[in-house]
Structures are given as C-alpha cells and as structure tokens.
Amino acid sequence: MSNSSFFGAAPMDATDKRQSPIDIVIYLASMASDPRAIDPILDTVRNVTSRLRPNETPAPADLQQLARAYNQLEAYLVKDEPLRSYDKAGLDGKILQKFQLGGSVEAYWQQAEASANTSVELKPVATDRADRAHHSKTLGLQIIGGALILGAASFFLPAISSPELPWSNNFDMVFSLAADLVLFGGAWLFLRGLPGFKTGLRRSYIVLCCAMVLLALAQSQQVMYTYLGLWSNPFIAHGGVAIGFAVPVVLFYVAMLLFARLLHVRTFATSVIALLGICAAVGLLAAFGPLPPSVLSESVLRQVLPPSVVLDVVMIFACMMVLSIKKVASAAYAPALAWLFLALATVAITGIIYNIVQVALPTDNWVLGYGTISGLFLVSGIMLVKSAVAFNQIKDA
C-alpha cells in the first residue's frame, strides 16, 4: 500500500482500471506546480464527486461542468503555470497517451457528454515515459557508483607523511574525490532535466548547480592544502577554509529564494532583511561575545568563528525555504524537494560540526575531524544526486 510521506505519495498504477472523466481532469490538475492557483477550478470537480455514488456515471450536466473545468485547467497550464512550459498539443498528447483515448481530447469530451458510458478501459501499453524515468535512475546510480569506485581507488595514491596518522590523508582523498564527483555529476543531472521548465525555474536551478560545483571545490581545500603544504599559511590555518564556502552557501540561498518567489512563497526564511539582521547579530556575538573553551587563542577564534557561524545561519535559512516551497508545491515536486532539503540540511550540519570540532574544540582525532566532515559532504552529494533524479522525473509524470 502506498502512503503519503515526506517524499510524497507513490504514483498510482493506472493500468487495468476503468477511468472516468473525473480521473482525466484530476490527472490534468496534477500537472500544476502550485495547487493553490487551481483550487477554485477544482471546486467544480468536488461538487460533482460529492453528488456521485460509488461507480455511478456522471450526468450530462455534470459532464459539461467537468469539460469546462478541463478547459479551464488547460488554459491555466498553457498561460499561467509558473514553473513548467506547456502547450495545448503537448497536454493533449499526455492525456491521449496515458488514457489511451482514440482521436482527440475534444472528441472524447463530446462523446462523453452524448454517451452514458463515459469510462475508458486502460490496458498495459508501452510508453517512453517509463523508459525515461528508468534512464534517470540509471544515470543517478552510475554517478554515485562511479564516484564511490574512483574515490576508493584514490586510497592507493601515495600517502602524505603524517606523524600521527599516516593513513588519514588517504581517507581524506577518498571522501573528498567521491564528494567532488557526485556533486559534479548531480549538477550535470539537474541541468539535464531543465528543458521543459520555464526560465524562472531554470535560472534557480542553474544557480543551484553553480553552488554545487563551488561546494565541491570548497570541500576539496583540506586535501589540496595538505598536498601543497599550505597549512602553515596563517590565513588558511585561521579561517581561510571557512571563507572558501561563502560563495556556494550564498548561492544555495539565492537559488532557493528565486524558486520561492516563483510560487509567491513569503515566509520568515524568504526575508532578506531578516537574514541580514540575524547574520549581523550572530556575527557580532561571535566576534565580541563570550567564547567557548578552546586551545586556540582568543584572537584566532575571533577571526574564525564569525564567518563560520554566519554561513551556518545562511544555510539554515536555505533549508527553511526548501521546506516552505515543498509545502506549497504540488506532489510531483515532493521527492526532489525532500532530497534537496536533506542535502542542504546535511551541509548545514557539516558547517556546525566544523565549528564545534575544528574551531571551538580542535582535536587530532581524524574521525571526529575531517573524516566526519568529508564523509558528510559525500552524503550530501549523494542526496543531491537523488534530488536530481527525482527532478528529471517530474516532466515524465
């Protein structure tokens, strides 16, 4: 049994079932990205269904109302749908293919109004939509599998001398390279799914992809600086690494803000003024407030903590926006947004761990230090690939 969850309800199998005009209207309504915009149109469908008993055929007057609702939904999708690009021919093609209607959609409605038998018998039929959805899953598995294999292979690269844990740098390379590859692959998979969406959403996801690529480069700093012997540089050792994450973190926030505005989502998280105010307060507190116990000097902590905690706040706001968008968007977007939220939340948690372990409480334990951080970036990259797979499947629904 399929139940609704954080990742959305699994689509119902429509084969081998009799479908009525009501099902056709509901299917068309499912293509809208913002259910709030079409809710008044669906009142007609609710009025019709409230009068019908189980397996009862709609009366001619009800069929006329359903046909009118269908036309209104079609007009909305073609002219006013904020995220996806539709045209009448494309919508008709989706309906004809899914419900196996002969002729045209207009002919079906005319026949439905003139005939007492308005249901259609669906039979298993081969469609390329299922093939495309399967192909997206295959690409996602290939990206994740290839990244893990190549990352594991990098373990056998020559080790960098480390008096305490000579093997730790090899593990850093494994996690870092695998995270890079899944982030690069996930960005490509998102870009692959953009055709069919409108300019506004494409812009949002292009910014998201830029953030993913820059995050991959930023999280590689630890390995790169180790190989180049740059940890003795005061700027790098005392906060430079955290600053390298500033651009991708801000881009994650901008990408979600652009998405939220497309659906007219207005919450505390979408307020740039609120974000700037909280960032200023947190930054000033880290710069001038009481400091946690640390083996680092006070001057070093004053340099390192403010940018780190401010970036954590920005990521938390981005995560909050994803949840707000998911609450408003239609069920078709739920899996992609659920995985995106988990990925960004993992990035935010990684930043908090960095502050606690690397800044506030420095430790020589590799597992508690960069091992955890690199591993979490890999996990977030895998979740972004999962989100990209679900995003590609939206247009095939």
C-alpha positions in Angstrom: 0.0 0.0 0.0 1.3 3.5 -0.9 1.1 6.0 1.8 1.9 9.7 1.7 5.3 10.5 3.3 7.9 13.2 3.4 9.0 12.1 -0.1 5.4 12.3 -1.4 3.0 9.6 -2.3 4.0 7.0 -4.9 2.1 7.4 -8.2 -0.8 5.0 -8.6 -0.7 2.5 -11.3 -3.5 3.4 -13.8 -3.3 0.3 -15.9 -6.1 -2.4 -16.0 -8.6 0.1 -14.4 -11.5 1.9 -15.8 -11.0 5.6 -15.8 -13.8 8.3 -15.9 -13.7 11.9 -17.0 -13.1 12.8 -13.4 -9.8 10.9 -13.4 -8.8 12.7 -16.6 -9.5 16.1 -15.0 -7.6 15.2 -11.8 -4.6 14.0 -13.8 -4.5 17.3 -15.7 -4.7 19.2 -12.4 -1.7 17.2 -11.1 0.5 18.9 -13.7 0.1 22.3 -12.0 3.0 23.1 -9.8 1.0 25.4 -7.4 -2.3 23.7 -6.3 -3.4 26.9 -4.7 -3.8 28.5 -8.1 -6.2 25.9 -9.4 -8.2 25.2 -6.3 -11.2 27.3 -7.4 -11.4 25.3 -10.6 -11.3 22.0 -8.7 -14.3 23.1 -6.7 -16.3 22.1 -9.7 -14.9 18.6 -9.6 -15.6 18.4 -5.9 -19.2 19.4 -6.4 -19.6 16.7 -9.0 -18.0 13.9 -7.0 -19.9 14.8 -3.8 -23.1 14.0 -5.7 -22.0 10.7 -7.1 -22.4 7.3 -5.5 -19.6 4.7 -6.0 -19.4 3.5 -9.6 -22.1 6.0 -10.6 -21.8 7.6 -14.1 -21.9 11.5 -14.1 -25.0 13.0 -15.5 -24.8 15.0 -18.7 -24.9 18.3 -16.8 -22.0 17.1 -14.6 -20.0 16.1 -17.7 -20.5 19.6 -19.1 -19.1 21.0 -15.8 -16.1 18.6 -15.9 -15.4 19.5 -19.5 -15.5 23.2 -18.6 -13.1 22.5 -15.7 -10.8 20.6 -18.0 -10.7 23.6 -20.4 -10.0 26.0 -17.6 -7.2 23.8 -16.3 -5.7 23.5 -19.8 -5.8 27.3 -20.2 -4.1 27.8 -16.9 -1.3 25.4 -17.6 -0.6 26.9 -21.0 -0.8 30.6 -19.9 -0.2 30.9 -16.2 1.7 27.8 -14.9 4.8 29.3 -13.2 7.3 26.5 -13.4 6.7 24.3 -16.4 6.2 25.1 -20.1 3.1 23.6 -21.6 1.3 23.9 -24.9 -2.1 22.5 -25.9 -0.7 19.9 -28.2 1.6 18.6 -25.6 -1.1 18.4 -23.0 -3.4 16.6 -25.4 -0.6 14.2 -26.2 -0.1 13.3 -22.5 -3.8 12.7 -22.0 -4.2 10.6 -25.1 -1.2 8.5 -24.2 -2.0 8.0 -20.5 -5.7 7.2 -21.0 -5.3 5.6 -24.5 -8.0 7.8 -26.0 -8.7 7.5 -29.7 -8.9 10.6 -31.9 -8.6 13.8 -29.9 -9.4 15.0 -26.4 -12.2 17.2 -27.7 -13.8 14.2 -29.4 -13.6 12.3 -26.2 -15.5 15.0 -24.3 -18.1 15.3 -27.0 -18.6 11.6 -26.9 -18.7 11.5 -23.1 -21.5 14.1 -23.0 -23.5 12.2 -25.6 -23.0 8.7 -24.2 -24.0 7.1 -20.9 -20.7 5.1 -20.9 -18.1 7.7 -20.1 -15.4 5.4 -18.7 -12.5 4.1 -20.7 -10.7 0.8 -20.3 -7.0 1.1 -19.8 -4.7 -1.7 -20.9 -1.0 -2.1 -20.5 0.8 0.0 -23.1 4.4 0.6 -23.7 5.4 4.3 -23.2 8.7 6.1 -23.3 7.8 7.9 -20.1 8.6 4.9 -18.0 11.8 4.3 -20.0 12.9 7.9 -19.4 12.2 7.6 -15.7 14.2 4.4 -15.6 17.1 6.1 -17.5 17.2 8.9 -15.0 17.5 6.4 -12.1 20.2 4.5 -14.0 22.2 7.7 -14.6 21.9 8.6 -10.9 23.2 5.1 -9.9 26.0 5.4 -12.3 27.1 8.8 -10.9 27.0 7.5 -7.3 28.6 4.2 -8.1 31.3 5.7 -10.3 32.1 8.3 -7.7 32.5 5.7 -4.9 34.6 3.4 -7.0 37.0 6.2 -8.2 37.1 7.6 -4.7 38.0 4.3 -3.2 40.7 3.8 -5.9 42.3 7.1 -4.8 43.1 5.5 -1.4 46.0 3.8 -3.1 47.7 7.0 -4.1 51.0 7.8 -2.4 50.3 8.8 1.2 51.3 12.2 2.5 53.6 11.9 5.6 51.7 12.4 8.8 53.5 11.5 12.0 50.3 10.7 13.9 48.0 9.1 11.4 49.9 8.4 8.1 46.8 6.8 6.5 44.4 9.6 7.3 45.3 11.8 4.3 44.4 8.8 2.0 41.0 8.6 3.5 40.6 12.4 3.1 41.3 11.9 -0.6 38.7 9.1 -0.8 35.9 11.1 0.7 36.9 14.3 -1.0 37.2 12.9 -4.5 34.0 10.9 -4.2 32.2 14.0 -2.9 33.6 16.1 -5.8 32.4 13.5 -8.4 28.8 13.2 -7.0 28.5 17.0 -6.8 29.7 17.5 -10.3 27.5 14.6 -11.5 24.5 15.9 -9.6 24.9 19.3 -11.1 25.0 17.9 -14.6 21.9 15.7 -13.9 20.0 18.8 -12.7 21.0 20.7 -15.9 19.9 17.7 -18.0 16.4 18.0 -16.5 15.9 21.7 -17.2 14.3 21.5 -20.7 10.5 21.8 -20.4 10.7 24.2 -17.5 10.2 27.9 -17.6 13.0 30.5 -17.5 12.5 31.4 -13.8 12.9 27.8 -12.6 15.8 27.2 -15.0 17.6 30.2 -13.5 17.0 29.0 -10.0 18.5 25.6 -10.8 21.4 26.9 -12.7 22.3 28.9 -9.6 21.9 25.7 -7.6 24.2 23.9 -9.9 26.8 26.6 -9.6 26.6 26.3 -5.9 27.1 22.5 -6.1 30.2 22.9 -8.3 31.7 25.6 -6.0 30.9 23.5 -2.9 32.8 20.6 -4.5 35.8 22.9 -4.9 35.5 24.3 -1.5 35.3 21.0 0.3 38.5 19.9 -1.6 40.5 22.6 0.1 41.7 20.4 3.0 43.2 17.8 0.7 44.6 20.4 -1.7 46.2 22.5 1.1 47.7 19.3 2.6 49.3 18.3 -0.7 50.6 21.8 -1.3 51.8 22.2 2.2 49.9 25.4 2.8 48.5 24.8 6.3 51.4 26.9 7.7 49.8 29.9 6.0 48.2 32.0 8.8 45.2 33.0 6.6 44.4 29.4 5.7 45.0 28.0 9.2 42.9 30.7 10.9 39.7 30.8 8.9 40.6 30.8 5.2 39.0 27.4 4.7 35.6 28.6 6.0 35.7 31.6 3.8 36.0 29.3 0.8 32.5 28.1 1.5 31.0 31.6 1.4 30.1 31.8 -2.3 28.5 28.3 -2.6 26.5 28.8 0.6 25.2 32.2 -0.6 24.3 30.7 -4.0 22.3 27.9 -2.3 20.3 30.6 -0.5 19.8 32.7 -3.7 18.7 29.6 -5.7 16.0 28.8 -3.1 15.0 32.4 -2.9 14.5 32.5 -6.7 12.4 29.3 -6.5 10.3 30.6 -3.6 9.4 33.8 -5.4 8.2 31.9 -8.4 5.5 30.3 -6.2 4.9 33.5 -4.2 6.2 31.9 -1.1 6.6 34.5 1.6 7.9 33.3 5.0 10.4 34.4 7.6 13.1 32.5 5.7 12.5 34.4 2.4 13.0 37.8 4.1 16.5 39.0 3.1 16.2 41.7 5.8 15.6 39.0 8.5 18.6 37.0 7.2 20.9 40.0 7.3 19.7 41.0 10.7 20.3 37.6 12.2 23.6 37.2 10.5 24.8 40.5 11.8 23.6 39.6 15.4 25.3 36.2 15.3 28.5 37.5 13.7 28.8 40.3 16.3 28.1 37.8 19.1 30.9 35.5 17.8 33.3 38.5 17.3 32.7 40.2 20.7 30.7 37.8 22.9 31.9 35.1 25.2 33.9 32.3 23.6 33.8 28.6 24.1 36.8 26.8 25.7 39.5 26.2 23.1 43.2 25.6 22.8 43.2 28.3 20.2 44.0 31.8 21.2 41.2 34.4 21.6 42.4 36.4 18.6 42.3 33.4 16.4 38.8 32.4 17.5 37.6 36.0 16.9 38.8 35.7 13.3 37.5 32.2 12.6 34.1 32.0 14.3 32.2 35.0 12.9 32.3 33.9 9.2 31.7 30.3 10.1 28.6 30.8 12.2 27.2 33.4 9.7 27.4 30.8 6.9 25.6 28.3 9.1 22.8 30.7 9.5 22.5 31.3 5.8 22.4 27.5 5.1 19.7 27.1 7.8 17.6 29.8 6.1 18.1 28.0 2.7 16.8 24.7 4.3 13.8 26.5 5.8 12.9 27.9 2.3 13.0 24.4 0.8 10.5 23.2 3.4 8.3 26.2 2.6 8.4 25.6 -1.1 7.7 21.9 -0.6 4.6 22.7 1.5 3.2 24.8 -1.4 4.4 22.9 -4.5 2.4 20.0 -5.9 3.1 16.4 -5.1 5.1 15.9 -8.3 7.9 18.1 -6.8 7.8 16.4 -3.3 10.6 13.8 -3.9 13.0 16.3 -5.5 12.4 18.9 -2.8 12.6 16.3 0.0 16.1 15.1 -1.1 17.2 18.7 -1.7 16.2 19.6 1.9 18.1 16.7 3.3 21.1 17.5 1.3 21.2 21.2 2.3 20.5 20.2 5.9 23.5 17.9 5.8 25.7 20.7 4.5 24.4 22.9 7.4 25.1 20.2 9.9 28.6 19.8 8.4 29.2 23.5 9.0 28.1 23.2 12.6 30.4 20.2 13.2 33.2 22.2 11.6 32.7 25.0 14.1 32.5 22.6 17.1 35.3 20.2 16.2 37.7 22.2 14.1 37.3 25.7 15.6 35.9 25.6 19.1 37.3 22.3 20.2 40.3 21.5 18.0 41.2 17.8 18.0 43.8 15.5 16.5 41.2 12.7 16.1 40.8 12.3 12.3 37.4 10.6 12.7 36.0 13.5 14.7 37.7 16.0 12.5 38.0 16.0 8.7 36.8 12.4 8.4 33.3 13.3 9.6 33.3 16.5 7.6 34.4 14.9 4.3 32.1 12.0 4.8 29.1 14.3 5.4 29.9 16.2 2.2 29.8 12.9 0.3 26.4 12.1 1.9 25.1 15.5 0.9 26.3 15.0 -2.6 24.6 11.6 -2.9 21.3 13.2 -1.7 21.7 16.0 -4.3 22.0 13.3 -7.0 18.8 11.6 -5.6 17.1 15.0 -5.8 18.3 15.5 -9.4 16.9 12.1 -10.4 13.5 13.0 -8.9 13.7 16.4 -10.6 14.3 14.7 -14.0 11.2 12.5 -13.4 8.9 15.5 -12.9 8.4 16.1 -16.6 7.8 12.4 -17.2 4.9 12.2 -14.6 
